[in-house]
Amino acid sequence: MWKLMVAWIGILLSSSGYAEGKVLNWQKDIDFYAEKMVSNHIDPFHTLSKAGFYAEIRRIKESLRNKSKSEILIDLMRLTRGINDGHTSLPLWGEEQARFPIELKLFDNSLRVVSTVAQYKEILGAKLISVNDMPASKVFMLVSGVSPFSENEYSIAVRAASYLPDAIILKGLGILKSEDEAKFSFDVQGQKRDFIFKSSTSLELNARISHFNDEIFSAAEKISNDLWYGSSSDKKTVYIKFRRYTTVPKMENFAQHILGFINENKSERLIIDLRDNYGGDFFVGLKLAQFLLLADSINWKSGVYTLIDNVTFSAAMSNAAQFSQILNSKLVGEPTGAKPSGYQDMGQFSLPNSGLVVTFSKRLYHFKEDQRDALYPDEHIEVSIEDYLNGYDRQLRWVLTHINSTNEVITSTSNCTLAYAPFWGGYATLPQNSASAKVQLTWALCAPRN
């Protein structure tokens, strides 16, 4: 009996020592976090006060003995989120993430399933009702408070939906008791359906719905499926899929080929698609613009369009703002997930014991003079869940319709050498390369040829 008691005491002491060791490691990580964040971030207290930051650091350290790993992560994510810029985050990189088999997107305040595994393809488009009987709206609100890479309402909506299926986040927020499984309830075509999902670190979400329709244009040249260009059948409209960034040398070569295509075919219109682009190096986008500006056949007054949406982040937002200025591009789509005046250029460091990666902002940029919370489109085109279900690219279709309607107006005067324009005081020549002049004169009578 005595030997058994000694053995139990040894086990307890060993367990206590291990727990104390974990606490000490976390304390060192948190001290390291505070030191590096304050010394590396360009302006760490632009929203959260210095006193508030260090008070939260102390609180987290003092509560370590009473917290699980997932709860500690939530505390650190919430603090980092409080610094309040889209490049300062604790995104759980370096942490093996178990997730539940769905991808969600917010439509009109409802979370919908846009991707899952083949086993559950019946729930594509379904509305999330609850997680472990907690209403989806409350779950979303809790995740929004810690979601990485969030700085306005649009990026919060994207990121919170993206991180919601993360098991360790749901457990750390107190929504789950175990990271292994959870009950997700959905509205599937008007019927409530409950699913017990198992989490996994190796999910392959191969059932998907999307409104992006790449089949509208066929690729003339590809760097990847996310960076290519194509054209309309008459080659007068060039479409550039710019969903991911490459290197400056690769973009220079790519842009030269686009310029060659435009010059050879006397292309008149450009569509640059920056939707679903998380960012990269905005100098890559400027390299593209540098070559595009050399194309004299383009209608630089009204023939350039840039597509943007809530997932146009970071450098993609910067390039969209720059294209609106240097390419005179019309912005079409939805507000961006990043601010045109704000903190960017991401750096990172790793916590020495946990290995967690923390990101921070190194620069402050002003791509617009105003202080609006997003880069807003000139033409606001919302996407619906029905568009996803039907594979209908409403935003790109709007651009093509706008091009066609303008082209029809121009074509209606193409057989006229002169048009009577009372507001110009008589007959006026219609320059062949002046789309704007032709549009202004569409109502004028064509003069008969002599």
C-alpha positions in Angstrom: 0.0 0.0 0.0 2.8 2.4 0.9 4.6 1.7 -2.4 1.3 2.4 -4.2 0.9 5.8 -2.5 4.5 6.7 -3.2 3.9 5.9 -6.9 0.7 8.0 -7.0 2.5 10.9 -5.4 5.3 10.6 -8.0 2.8 10.6 -10.8 1.0 13.7 -9.4 4.3 15.6 -8.9 5.4 14.7 -12.4 2.1 15.8 -13.8 2.3 19.1 -11.9 5.8 19.7 -13.0 4.9 19.1 -16.6 1.9 21.5 -16.3 4.1 24.1 -14.6 6.6 23.7 -17.5 3.9 24.4 -20.0 2.9 27.5 -18.1 6.5 28.8 -18.1 6.8 28.1 -21.8 3.6 30.1 -22.5 4.7 32.9 -20.3 8.0 33.1 -22.2 6.0 33.0 -25.5 3.7 35.8 -24.4 6.6 38.0 -23.2 8.3 37.4 -26.6 5.0 38.2 -28.4 4.7 41.6 -26.6 8.3 42.5 -27.2 8.3 41.7 -30.9 4.9 43.2 -31.6 5.8 46.5 -30.0 9.3 46.7 -31.5 8.3 45.6 -35.1 4.8 46.9 -35.8 4.9 50.4 -37.4 2.2 51.7 -35.0 1.0 49.0 -32.6 -1.2 51.3 -30.6 -3.1 53.1 -33.4 -6.3 51.6 -32.0 -5.6 49.7 -28.8 -3.9 51.9 -26.2 -0.4 51.0 -24.8 -1.9 50.6 -21.3 -4.7 48.4 -22.6 -2.3 46.2 -24.5 0.0 45.5 -21.5 -3.0 45.1 -19.2 -4.2 42.3 -21.5 -0.8 40.7 -21.6 -0.7 40.6 -17.8 -4.2 39.2 -17.7 -3.4 36.4 -20.1 -0.3 35.4 -18.3 -2.0 35.4 -14.9 -4.8 33.1 -16.2 -2.6 30.5 -17.9 -2.9 27.9 -15.1 -6.7 27.9 -15.5 -6.8 27.8 -19.3 -6.6 25.0 -21.9 -4.4 25.4 -25.0 -7.4 26.4 -27.1 -8.4 29.0 -24.6 -4.9 30.5 -24.6 -4.9 30.7 -28.3 -8.3 32.5 -28.3 -6.9 35.0 -25.8 -3.9 35.7 -28.0 -6.0 35.9 -31.2 -8.4 38.3 -29.5 -5.6 40.6 -28.4 -4.0 40.5 -31.8 -7.3 41.2 -33.4 -7.7 44.2 -31.1 -4.6 45.9 -32.7 -7.1 46.3 -35.6 -5.4 46.1 -38.9 -5.7 43.4 -41.5 -2.0 42.4 -41.6 -1.6 42.0 -37.8 -2.9 38.5 -36.9 -2.4 35.2 -35.2 -3.6 33.0 -38.0 -2.7 29.6 -36.5 0.0 29.0 -39.0 2.4 26.4 -37.7 -0.5 24.8 -35.8 -2.0 21.6 -37.1 -5.6 22.6 -37.6 -8.4 20.1 -37.4 -11.4 21.4 -39.3 -15.0 20.3 -40.0 -15.8 19.4 -43.6 -17.4 22.6 -44.8 -16.5 26.0 -46.2 -18.9 28.9 -45.5 -19.7 32.3 -47.0 -22.0 35.0 -45.7 -25.0 36.0 -47.9 -27.5 38.6 -46.6 -26.6 37.7 -42.9 -26.9 34.0 -43.6 -24.0 31.6 -43.6 -24.2 29.2 -46.6 -22.2 26.1 -47.5 -20.1 26.8 -50.6 -17.8 23.8 -50.3 -17.7 20.4 -48.6 -16.6 16.8 -49.1 -18.4 14.6 -51.6 -20.2 12.7 -48.8 -22.2 15.8 -47.9 -22.7 17.5 -51.3 -26.4 17.6 -50.5 -25.8 20.5 -48.2 -24.2 22.8 -50.9 -26.0 26.1 -50.7 -27.7 25.1 -47.4 -28.1 27.7 -44.6 -26.2 27.1 -41.3 -28.7 27.1 -38.4 -26.6 26.2 -35.4 -23.4 24.6 -34.1 -23.9 22.3 -31.1 -27.3 24.1 -30.7 -25.8 27.5 -30.5 -27.4 29.8 -33.1 -25.2 30.4 -36.1 -25.5 34.2 -35.7 -24.0 33.9 -32.2 -21.3 31.6 -33.3 -20.4 34.0 -36.1 -20.3 36.9 -33.7 -17.9 35.1 -31.4 -15.6 34.0 -34.2 -15.7 37.6 -35.6 -14.0 38.8 -32.4 -10.9 36.7 -33.0 -10.8 36.2 -36.8 -7.4 37.0 -38.4 -6.7 39.4 -41.2 -9.8 41.5 -40.5 -10.0 45.3 -40.7 -13.4 46.2 -42.0 -16.9 44.7 -42.1 -16.2 43.0 -45.4 -13.0 41.2 -44.4 -14.6 40.3 -41.1 -17.4 38.6 -42.9 -15.0 36.7 -45.2 -12.5 35.7 -42.4 -15.1 34.8 -39.7 -16.9 32.5 -42.2 -13.6 31.0 -43.2 -12.4 30.3 -39.6 -15.7 29.2 -38.2 -15.2 25.5 -39.1 -11.9 25.4 -37.2 -12.3 22.9 -34.3 -9.7 24.5 -32.0 -11.4 27.9 -32.3 -14.8 26.6 -31.6 -13.5 24.7 -28.6 -11.5 27.7 -27.3 -14.7 29.9 -27.6 -16.6 27.4 -25.4 -18.9 26.2 -28.3 -17.5 22.7 -28.3 -16.4 20.4 -25.4 -14.2 18.4 -27.7 -12.4 19.2 -30.9 -13.2 15.8 -32.3 -16.8 16.3 -33.3 -19.7 18.7 -33.4 -23.4 18.9 -34.4 -24.0 21.2 -37.3 -27.6 21.9 -38.2 -28.7 23.2 -41.6 -31.7 24.4 -43.4 -31.6 22.2 -46.5 -34.4 23.2 -48.9 -36.7 24.2 -46.1 -36.0 21.1 -43.9 -33.8 21.2 -40.8 -31.1 18.6 -41.0 -28.6 17.7 -38.3 -25.1 16.3 -39.1 -22.5 15.0 -36.6 -19.3 16.1 -38.3 -15.9 14.7 -37.4 -12.9 17.0 -37.6 -9.9 16.2 -39.6 -6.5 17.7 -40.4 -6.5 16.3 -44.0 -9.8 17.3 -45.6 -10.3 17.4 -49.3 -13.3 19.7 -50.0 -14.0 18.5 -53.5 -17.7 19.4 -53.8 -18.1 23.1 -54.5 -20.3 25.9 -55.9 -19.1 29.2 -57.2 -20.2 32.1 -59.3 -16.9 32.5 -61.0 -17.3 31.4 -64.6 -13.9 31.1 -66.3 -15.4 29.5 -69.4 -16.6 32.9 -70.6 -13.1 33.4 -71.9 -10.6 30.9 -73.1 -7.0 31.3 -72.0 -4.5 32.5 -74.6 -1.6 32.2 -72.1 -1.4 30.9 -68.6 1.1 31.3 -65.8 -1.3 29.3 -63.6 -5.0 28.7 -63.3 -5.1 31.9 -61.2 -3.1 34.1 -63.6 -3.8 34.1 -67.3 -5.3 36.2 -70.1 -7.8 35.5 -72.9 -10.0 37.5 -75.2 -13.4 37.8 -76.8 -14.0 36.0 -80.1 -13.3 39.2 -82.0 -10.2 39.8 -79.9 -11.3 43.4 -79.1 -11.8 42.7 -75.4 -8.9 41.3 -73.4 -9.6 39.6 -70.0 -6.9 39.2 -67.4 -7.5 36.7 -64.6 -5.4 38.1 -61.7 -6.4 36.0 -58.7 -2.8 35.3 -57.4 0.5 37.1 -57.6 3.7 36.0 -59.2 7.2 37.4 -59.3 8.1 40.7 -61.0 10.2 39.0 -63.7 7.4 36.5 -64.5 4.9 39.3 -64.6 7.1 41.4 -66.9 7.3 38.5 -69.4 3.6 37.9 -69.1 2.7 41.6 -69.5 4.9 41.8 -72.6 2.9 39.0 -74.2 -0.4 40.7 -73.3 0.9 43.9 -74.9 2.0 42.0 -78.0 -1.5 40.4 -78.3 -3.2 43.8 -77.9 -1.0 45.5 -80.5 -1.4 42.7 -83.0 -5.2 42.6 -82.7 -5.9 46.3 -82.1 -7.8 45.3 -78.9 -9.9 48.2 -77.5 -11.0 47.1 -74.0 -9.4 45.6 -70.9 -11.0 43.6 -68.0 -8.7 43.0 -65.0 -10.2 40.5 -62.6 -8.8 41.1 -59.0 -11.6 39.2 -57.2 -10.7 36.5 -54.8 -7.2 37.9 -54.6 -5.6 37.8 -51.1 -2.7 40.0 -52.2 1.1 39.8 -52.6 3.5 42.4 -53.9 1.7 45.4 -55.4 4.8 46.3 -57.5 3.9 43.1 -59.5 0.6 44.7 -60.4 2.3 48.0 -61.3 4.6 46.1 -63.6 1.5 44.8 -65.4 0.1 48.4 -65.6 3.4 49.7 -67.0 3.1 47.5 -70.1 -0.6 47.9 -70.5 -0.2 51.7 -70.7 1.9 51.2 -73.9 -1.2 49.9 -75.8 -2.5 52.8 -77.9 -5.4 50.9 -79.3 -7.1 50.6 -75.9 -10.0 53.0 -75.2 -8.4 54.6 -72.2 -11.3 56.9 -71.6 -14.0 54.3 -70.9 -12.8 50.9 -72.0 -10.9 49.6 -68.9 -12.6 47.7 -66.1 -11.3 46.2 -62.8 -13.4 43.6 -61.0 -13.2 43.7 -57.2 -14.9 42.0 -54.3 -14.8 41.4 -50.5 -11.8 39.1 -50.9 -9.8 41.7 -52.8 -7.2 42.2 -50.0 -3.9 43.8 -49.4 -1.8 44.4 -52.6 -4.8 43.4 -54.7 -6.8 46.3 -53.2 -3.8 48.6 -53.6 -3.5 47.7 -57.3 -7.2 48.2 -57.8 -6.9 51.7 -56.4 -3.8 52.3 -58.6 -5.5 50.9 -61.7 -8.5 53.3 -61.2 -6.0 56.2 -61.3 -3.2 55.3 -63.8 -5.4 53.1 -66.1 -8.6 55.2 -65.6 -10.3 51.9 -64.8 -13.9 51.6 -63.8 -14.2 49.5 -60.6 -17.0 47.0 -60.7 -18.2 44.5 -58.1 -18.2 44.8 -54.3 -16.3 46.7 -51.6 -12.8 45.4 -50.9 -11.8 43.6 -47.7 -9.0 46.1 -47.1 -8.8 49.9 -46.4 -7.3 52.1 -49.1 -5.6 54.1 -46.4 -4.1 51.8 -43.8 -1.4 49.5 -42.5 0.1 46.9 -44.9 3.3 45.2 -45.9 3.3 42.1 -43.6 6.2 40.9 -41.5 6.1 37.9 -39.1 7.8 36.2 -36.2 7.4 32.8 -34.5 6.9 32.2 -30.8 9.9 30.2 -29.5 8.1 27.5 -27.7 4.7 27.0 -29.3 6.0 27.8 -32.8 2.9 29.9 -33.5 3.4 32.5 -36.3 2.4 36.1 -35.6 2.1 38.7 -38.4 2.4 42.5 -38.1 2.2 45.6 -40.3 5.4 47.3 -41.4 4.2 50.2 -43.5 1.4 52.8 -43.7 0.0 53.5 -47.1 -2.5 56.0 -48.5 -3.9 54.9 -51.8 -6.9 57.2 -51.5 -7.2 60.6 -50.0 -10.3 59.8 -48.1 -10.5 57.6 -44.9 -13.2 55.3 -46.0 -13.2 51.8 -44.6 -12.9 50.1 -48.0 -12.2 50.7 -51.7 -15.8 51.0 -53.1 -16.7 50.1 -56.7 -18.0 52.6 -59.2 -20.7 50.0 -60.1 -21.8 48.0 -57.1 -22.9 44.5 -58.2 -23.9 42.1 -55.4 -23.5 38.4 -55.7 -26.3 36.1 -54.4 -26.4 32.5 -53.3 -28.5 31.8 -56.4 -25.6 33.0 -58.5 -23.4 30.5 -56.7 -25.9 27.7 -57.3 -26.3 28.5 -60.9 -22.6 29.3 -61.7 -23.6 32.8 -62.9 -20.9 35.4 -62.8 -23.1 38.5 -62.4 -20.2 41.0 -62.0 -18.4 39.9 -65.1 -21.6 39.6 -67.1 -22.4 43.2 -66.1 -19.1 44.4 -67.6 -19.7 42.4 -70.8 -23.3 43.8 -71.1 -21.9 47.3 -70.6 -19.3 46.8 -73.3 -21.8 45.3 -75.7 -24.3 48.2 -75.2 -21.6 50.8 -75.7 -20.3 48.9 -78.8 -23.8 48.8 -80.3 -24.1 52.5 -80.0 -20.7 53.1 -81.6 -21.5 50.6 -84.4 -24.7 52.4 -85.3 -22.6 55.4 -86.5 -19.8 53.4 -88.2 -21.1 54.0 -91.7 -21.2 57.8 -91.4 -18.3 60.0 -92.3 -20.0 63.1 -90.9 -22.7 63.7 -88.4 -24.6 66.9 -87.8 -23.9 68.1 -84.2 -25.9 71.2 -83.3 -24.0 71.6 -80.1 -20.8 71.7 -82.1 -22.2 74.2 -84.6 -22.5 72.0 -87.6 -21.0 68.9 -89.1 -18.3 67.0 -87.2 -15.9 64.3 -88.4 -16.1 61.1 -86.4 -12.5 60.0 -85.7 -12.1 56.2 -86.2 -10.4 55.8 -82.8 -12.6 58.1 -80.8 -15.3 56.0 -79.2 -16.3 58.9 -76.9 -17.0 61.2 -79.9 -19.1 58.5 -81.5 -21.1 57.9 -78.4 -21.8 61.7 -78.0 -23.1 61.9 -81.6 -25.4 58.8 -81.6 -28.5 60.9 -81.6 -27.3 63.1 -84.5 -28.4 62.5 -88.1 -25.9 61.0 -90.4 -25.1 63.2 -93.3 -25.5 61.7 -96.7 -22.3 61.2 -98.6 -21.6 63.4 -101.7 
